[in-house]
Amino acid sequence: MRLILTAALAASLGLPALAEQHEEAASDWYPSRYGADDEIGAANLLTPEMVQRAAELVTDGKTYALGIPVGPDTPGFGVRELDINVFMPGQEGGATLGSNKMTYVDDVIMGWVGLGSQIDGLGHLGIDNVFYNGNTPADYVTTGGLTKMGVHNIPPIVTRGIVLDMAGQAGTDVMAEGTLITVEDLQGALETTGLTLAEGDVVLLHTGWLDLIESEPARFAAGEPGIDAGGAAWLAEQGVVAVGADTWGLDAVPHPDGLVFPAHQELLAKNGVYILENMATAQLVEDGVSEFMFVLGQPRFEGAVQSMINPVAIR
């Protein structure tokens, strides 16, 4: 069964036509702190010293795949879907080539790269047609790919990762859809870990929502708990490189104030902080892991807005 988010929610994200004129207002969030020509945002904070610090967190070498399997039945926002077609010479019966009887199998993927576990690039979402670093669609959006801020520009993200058990902090296994995660909630969960955020960290929020993707797929696709704009702004102030969650969109849906992805706007557009969606955090929480080495080298699709990913946590 192919599941998609509700049409009403998808429509609520509709952007104005690229040809529309945008009247820029005075803003205090661009140019970026990293310079008017910057395209990688908070990734500028990554250093070799952070890699070394993260490596020191590896104690037993256990690895955790933070990405989920992605296929034709994976719930996706709006019309996003994926089809995988496998080909062989001679098709199912196979065939051999050359005197050494070489055989092979190939595949063709047709679909959206913003499906399943994914990273949102800085060109993905803006505010009133203004995106990261003051860019407007006319500055960088073409049907053949982005001319700025494509995911191929994102450097490898190797740093300390922290997972915050927001569901446990709320005294539940699965937080309810529409529930907002505030600064106070984040600070409380962080205090429970005994850790302090540092510049360059990647922060993952465990809400338990991903547990519903198979048991209650329709509910999973229709809403989610999420961080509010204030919590997103606070994390950005701490100098984090990316914020992720075990939800499909990080923001609360439906938002109790009727807003549409305000945390996305705060992180991506205003602060150049990357967003990681559908992160498999349950095993980390179950094993009592709060900090770990986070490793991500996303596919470098040139000019792409976002990309499927499978980050790895190493403890």
C-alpha positions as semicolon CSV with decimal commas, in nm:
position;residue;x (nm);y (nm);z (nm)
1;M;0,000;0,000;0,000
2;R;0,131;0,338;-0,098
3;L;0,090;0,595;0,181
4;I;0,120;0,970;0,146
5;L;0,057;1,262;0,375
6;T;-0,282;1,425;0,351
7;A;-0,348;1,642;0,050
8;A;-0,442;1,931;0,275
9;L;-0,105;1,925;0,446
10;A;0,081;1,899;0,117
11;A;-0,115;2,189;-0,024
12;S;-0,036;2,400;0,281
13;L;0,330;2,397;0,182
14;G;0,266;2,525;-0,169
15;L;0,524;2,789;-0,267
16;P;0,451;3,086;-0,492
17;A;0,547;3,048;-0,857
18;L;0,914;3,111;-0,919
19;A;0,828;3,393;-1,156
20;E;0,656;3,595;-0,883
21;Q;0,840;3,903;-0,771
22;H;0,957;3,909;-0,411
23;E;0,974;4,238;-0,227
24;E;1,259;4,195;0,017
25;A;1,215;4,345;0,360
26;A;1,493;4,441;0,595
27;S;1,612;4,128;0,774
28;D;1,839;4,041;1,061
29;W;1,905;3,683;0,946
30;Y;2,095;3,746;0,624
31;P;2,361;3,786;0,502
32;S;2,484;3,478;0,685
33;R;2,735;3,500;0,968
34;Y;2,962;3,295;0,740
35;G;2,959;3,552;0,462
36;A;2,724;3,673;0,191
37;D;2,843;3,406;-0,056
38;D;2,832;3,111;0,185
39;E;2,648;2,796;0,073
40;I;2,713;2,541;0,352
41;G;2,592;2,717;0,666
42;A;2,667;2,552;0,999
43;A;2,893;2,297;0,828
44;N;3,154;2,575;0,844
45;L;3,186;2,491;1,214
46;L;3,322;2,141;1,149
47;T;3,694;2,096;1,222
48;P;3,948;1,812;1,234
49;E;3,954;1,861;1,612
50;M;3,584;1,772;1,627
51;V;3,652;1,450;1,441
52;Q;3,924;1,362;1,690
53;R;3,697;1,446;1,983
54;A;3,421;1,228;1,839
55;A;3,663;0,939;1,782
56;E;3,744;0,942;2,153
57;L;3,380;0,850;2,222
58;V;3,423;0,512;2,053
59;T;3,457;0,258;2,333
60;D;3,345;-0,079;2,197
61;G;3,305;-0,008;1,825
62;K;2,935;-0,088;1,812
63;T;2,765;0,073;1,512
64;Y;2,406;0,187;1,468
65;A;2,245;0,248;1,129
66;L;2,041;0,565;1,171
67;G;1,873;0,530;0,832
68;I;1,563;0,322;0,765
69;P;1,503;0,093;0,465
70;V;1,332;0,281;0,182
71;G;1,101;0,129;-0,076
72;P;0,776;0,173;-0,269
73;D;0,566;0,155;0,050
74;T;0,765;0,407;0,254
75;P;0,537;0,696;0,362
76;G;0,645;1,023;0,207
77;F;0,543;1,386;0,219
78;G;0,293;1,490;-0,046
79;V;0,346;1,294;-0,367
80;R;0,693;1,163;-0,286
81;E;0,742;0,800;-0,375
82;L;1,003;0,560;-0,505
83;D;1,008;0,276;-0,756
84;I;1,300;0,034;-0,797
85;N;1,334;-0,162;-1,121
86;V;1,590;-0,441;-1,153
87;F;1,731;-0,543;-1,490
88;M;1,937;-0,836;-1,621
89;P;2,048;-0,932;-1,969
90;G;1,772;-1,171;-2,068
91;Q;1,574;-1,047;-1,769
92;E;1,465;-1,302;-1,504
93;G;1,629;-1,593;-1,681
94;G;1,961;-1,414;-1,689
95;A;2,229;-1,436;-1,957
96;T;2,605;-1,459;-1,985
97;L;2,844;-1,228;-2,165
98;G;3,187;-1,315;-2,297
99;S;3,382;-1,638;-2,287
100;N;3,410;-1,606;-1,909
101;K;3,028;-1,608;-1,881
102;M;2,998;-1,283;-1,689
103;T;2,652;-1,206;-1,553
104;Y;2,529;-0,899;-1,374
105;V;2,224;-0,732;-1,222
106;D;2,151;-0,356;-1,245
107;D;1,882;-0,136;-1,103
108;V;1,709;0,188;-1,197
109;I;1,551;0,404;-0,930
110;M;1,275;0,646;-1,023
111;G;1,137;0,871;-0,755
112;W;1,204;1,143;-0,503
113;V;1,531;1,170;-0,310
114;G;1,348;1,333;-0,017
115;L;1,202;1,004;0,102
116;G;1,274;0,796;0,411
117;S;1,582;0,895;0,610
118;Q;1,705;1,216;0,454
119;I;1,902;1,537;0,492
120;D;1,742;1,867;0,403
121;G;1,984;2,096;0,224
122;L;1,988;2,472;0,277
123;G;1,806;2,538;-0,051
124;H;1,503;2,339;0,061
125;L;1,279;2,575;0,256
126;G;1,253;2,948;0,314
127;I;1,043;3,234;0,444
128;D;0,823;3,427;0,202
129;N;1,039;3,320;-0,091
130;V;1,368;3,407;0,081
131;F;1,599;3,116;0,159
132;Y;1,932;3,074;0,336
133;N;2,166;3,371;0,307
134;G;1,898;3,588;0,145
135;N;1,874;3,382;-0,175
136;T;1,550;3,396;-0,371
137;P;1,436;3,126;-0,615
138;A;1,547;3,340;-0,908
139;D;1,900;3,332;-0,766
140;Y;1,948;2,955;-0,760
141;V;1,650;2,738;-0,857
142;T;1,634;2,577;-1,202
143;T;1,449;2,269;-1,318
144;G;1,787;2,111;-1,392
145;G;1,912;2,154;-1,036
146;L;2,014;2,418;-0,786
147;T;2,295;2,648;-0,890
148;K;2,371;2,720;-0,523
149;M;2,339;2,523;-0,200
150;G;2,311;2,180;-0,365
151;V;2,366;1,883;-0,135
152;H;2,686;1,800;-0,322
153;N;2,841;2,098;-0,144
154;I;2,785;1,957;0,205
155;P;3,117;1,832;0,346
156;P;3,140;1,503;0,536
157;I;2,980;1,548;0,878
158;V;3,191;1,366;1,135
159;T;3,143;1,497;1,486
160;R;2,986;1,423;1,823
161;G;2,625;1,312;1,813
162;I;2,385;1,345;2,104
163;V;2,046;1,174;2,127
164;L;1,784;1,322;2,360
165;D;1,506;1,090;2,476
166;M;1,216;1,332;2,450
167;A;0,960;1,052;2,482
168;G;1,119;0,931;2,804
169;Q;1,136;1,287;2,931
170;A;0,761;1,314;2,869
171;G;0,696;0,981;3,044
172;T;0,571;0,798;2,736
173;D;0,688;0,556;2,469
174;V;0,542;0,756;2,181
175;M;0,474;1,129;2,195
176;A;0,140;1,236;2,052
177;E;0,106;1,408;1,715
178;G;0,103;1,786;1,742
179;T;0,304;1,785;2,065
180;L;0,557;2,070;2,077
181;I;0,911;2,017;2,207
182;T;1,021;2,342;2,371
183;V;1,350;2,487;2,495
184;E;1,258;2,378;2,845
185;D;1,194;2,023;2,724
186;L;1,528;2,014;2,543
187;Q;1,715;2,149;2,844
188;G;1,544;1,899;3,072
189;A;1,635;1,604;2,850
190;L;1,989;1,733;2,815
191;E;2,022;1,765;3,192
192;T;1,914;1,401;3,224
193;T;2,208;1,296;3,007
194;G;2,454;1,503;3,212
195;L;2,592;1,647;2,889
196;T;2,642;2,001;2,763
197;L;2,600;2,096;2,399
198;A;2,911;2,210;2,215
199;E;2,971;2,383;1,884
200;G;2,964;2,136;1,597
201;D;2,736;1,879;1,762
202;V;2,459;1,688;1,585
203;V;2,147;1,656;1,800
204;L;1,888;1,381;1,744
205;L;1,548;1,379;1,916
206;H;1,382;1,050;2,006
207;T;1,003;1,079;2,018
208;G;0,909;0,716;1,954
209;W;0,714;0,822;1,644
210;L;0,908;0,599;1,405
211;D;0,770;0,296;1,593
212;L;0,438;0,365;1,419
213;I;0,567;0,345;1,062
214;E;0,473;-0,024;1,038
215;S;0,218;-0,072;1,317
216;E;0,012;0,240;1,242
217;P;0,134;0,370;0,905
218;A;-0,169;0,591;0,837
219;R;-0,130;0,765;1,172
220;F;0,245;0,795;1,119
221;A;0,194;0,973;0,787
222;A;-0,083;1,205;0,907
223;G;0,102;1,388;1,185
224;E;0,393;1,393;1,426
225;P;0,531;1,554;1,741
226;G;0,801;1,812;1,680
227;I;1,029;2,086;1,796
228;D;0,894;2,440;1,811
229;A;1,063;2,746;1,660
230;G;1,200;2,856;1,997
231;G;1,363;2,519;2,056
232;A;1,509;2,522;1,706
233;A;1,649;2,873;1,756
234;W;1,802;2,771;2,088
235;L;1,977;2,471;1,934
236;A;2,110;2,691;1,654
237;E;2,244;2,934;1,916
238;Q;2,442;2,648;2,071
239;G;2,623;2,603;1,739
240;V;2,485;2,265;1,633
241;V;2,549;2,155;1,275
242;A;2,233;1,948;1,232
243;V;1,913;1,863;1,416
244;G;1,728;1,540;1,349
245;A;1,446;1,328;1,484
246;D;1,271;0,995;1,441
247;T;0,988;1,177;1,261
248;W;0,931;1,247;0,893
249;G;0,939;1,626;0,926
250;L;1,093;1,740;1,260
251;D;0,815;2,000;1,312
252;A;0,490;1,933;1,498
253;V;0,199;1,837;1,270
254;P;-0,066;1,957;1,313
255;H;0,095;2,261;1,472
256;P;-0,120;2,387;1,762
257;D;-0,084;2,745;1,635
258;G;-0,162;2,656;1,275
259;L;0,196;2,721;1,157
260;V;0,363;2,525;0,878
261;F;0,714;2,398;0,956
262;P;0,840;2,700;1,156
263;A;1,137;2,502;1,294
264;H;1,245;2,429;0,936
265;Q;1,244;2,802;0,870
266;E;1,445;2,874;1,184
267;L;1,708;2,607;1,121
268;L;1,749;2,604;0,742
269;A;1,669;2,957;0,630
270;K;1,778;3,165;0,926
271;N;2,072;2,966;1,062
272;G;2,198;2,726;0,795
273;V;2,152;2,426;1,026
274;Y;2,078;2,098;0,848
275;I;1,773;1,883;0,921
276;L;1,782;1,503;0,944
277;E;1,450;1,322;0,916
278;N;1,334;0,966;0,993
279;M;1,638;0,892;1,207
280;A;1,632;0,547;1,370
281;T;1,708;0,647;1,729
282;A;1,529;0,369;1,919
283;Q;1,826;0,133;1,954
284;L;2,051;0,409;2,085
285;V;1,796;0,496;2,352
286;E;1,734;0,131;2,436
287;D;2,108;0,079;2,486
288;G;2,136;0,388;2,705
289;V;2,363;0,570;2,459
290;S;2,356;0,949;2,492
291;E;2,665;1,055;2,297
292;F;2,845;0,889;2,010
293;M;3,056;0,944;1,703
294;F;2,830;1,062;1,420
295;V;2,938;0,991;1,062
296;L;2,759;1,107;0,748
297;G;2,877;1,126;0,390
298;Q;2,560;1,191;0,190
299;P;2,526;1,104;-0,180
300;R;2,660;1,402;-0,373
301;F;2,379;1,451;-0,621
302;E;2,484;1,767;-0,800
303;G;2,230;2,044;-0,758
304;A;1,993;1,834;-0,544
305;V;1,780;1,994;-0,274
306;Q;1,795;1,697;-0,035
307;S;1,911;1,338;-0,027
308;M;1,839;0,998;0,123
309;I;2,097;0,913;0,387
310;N;2,208;0,642;0,625
311;P;2,422;0,809;0,892
312;V;2,610;0,585;1,132
313;A;2,641;0,625;1,507
314;I;2,948;0,459;1,661
315;R;2,994;0,417;2,033
